[in-house]
Amino acid sequence: MRVAPRVLFLVRDAAGYGAALADALRPRPGLTRESSPFELPLGKYGLDGEKASGELLSFSDSSGSPQVRAQEDFYLSHLFDSIRVLPVKM
C-alpha cells in the first residue's frame, strides 16, 4: 500500500466543517481526485453492531503516485503542515 507523506483526517461534525473542508480539497491540474467509501466494524472494541464509516479521498499524478498538495489559491498545503490533531466529539 502506498501512502502520501502527509494525511489529513477530517471528522464529520454537526456543524459540517469537516465536509466543507473535504469538498474544498481539489487537485491541481494534472492530478486525479479519487474517492473510496469504507466501513470498519467495531465489534473487536466491544461495540457490537457498531461501525465506523467514511470516505477516503486521494489525489494521484499521472503515474499513480499519491499527492497531497492542493491548489495554491486555497493555501491548503499550509493547512496540511500545521494540523496535527483535530479534536473529536464523541
Backbone hydrogen bonds, N-H to C=O, Kabsch-Sander energy under -0.5 kcal/mol:
donor,donor_aa,acceptor,acceptor_aa,energy
9,F,7,V,-0.5
10,L,8,L,-0.6
13,D,11,V,-0.6
16,G,13,D,-1.1
20,A,16,G,-2.0
21,L,17,Y,-2.5
22,A,18,G,-2.4
23,D,19,A,-2.4
24,A,20,A,-1.3
25,L,21,L,-0.7
25,L,22,A,-0.8
26,R,24,A,-1.2
28,R,69,R,-0.5
31,L,28,R,-1.9
32,T,60,S,-2.7
34,E,32,T,-0.5
34,E,58,S,-3.0
36,S,56,L,-2.2
38,F,54,G,-2.3
40,L,52,A,-3.3
42,L,50,E,-2.4
45,Y,42,L,-1.7
46,G,43,G,-2.0
47,L,42,L,-1.8
48,D,46,G,-0.6
50,E,47,L,-2.0
52,A,40,L,-2.7
54,G,38,F,-2.0
56,L,36,S,-3.2
57,L,55,E,-0.6
58,S,34,E,-2.6
59,F,67,Q,-0.7
60,S,32,T,-2.0
61,D,65,S,-2.1
64,G,61,D,-2.1
67,Q,59,F,-3.4
71,Q,26,R,-1.1
74,F,71,Q,-1.7
75,Y,71,Q,-0.6
75,Y,72,E,-1.1
76,L,71,Q,-0.7
78,H,75,Y,-0.6
79,L,75,Y,-0.7
80,F,76,L,-2.2
81,D,77,S,-1.5
82,S,78,H,-1.8
83,I,79,L,-2.3
84,R,82,S,-0.5
